[in-house]
Amino acid sequence: EFRRVLFRSMRHLADGLLDFAVMYAPEARPGFKIEKLMDEHLMMVATRPNHAGPGESDYVFVDWGPDFDAWHSDHYPEYNAARFHVSLGSLGLRYILAHGGAGYFPARVVAGEIKAGKLHPVANVPQFLRPAHVISPSESPSEITTVALASLRAAVEGSR
């Protein structure tokens, strides 16, 4: 699924259907420039404070892409397969909030749930750093695209 979405987005950029795209793992291609936008920190959170991590039966594996999958395999070599596997982070988060469990999610997304006491950071587990990028055609952007990119950059700066 991840590869198909990436391919489709790159094709839309090449065809001029998109002015830019925000991606975690953009493909470097001639005619496009890639700019790092921000670092996304994925942290493991759980609905109970004493969760032990991926070895537990209520761990939800969220497919954050091939780089996360490789990192996860390196850090949890004993990990076999989660009972629940999702390719959309928001679905995984809704699932654990409704049914309990744990999983990796962006720290900025779960901050409110942690503050409210609905989620708890899992102790003694690594976080995953996931850089987000903007990819756009190398040619001079339109005025509207320039304004949109400036707004995006400002929004990211404001959220830090």
Helices and strands as residue ranges (DSSP letters): H 2-14, E 21-23, E 32-46, E 60-62, H 66-75, E 84-86, H 89-99, E 102-106, H 107-115, E 120-121, E 128-137, H 143-158
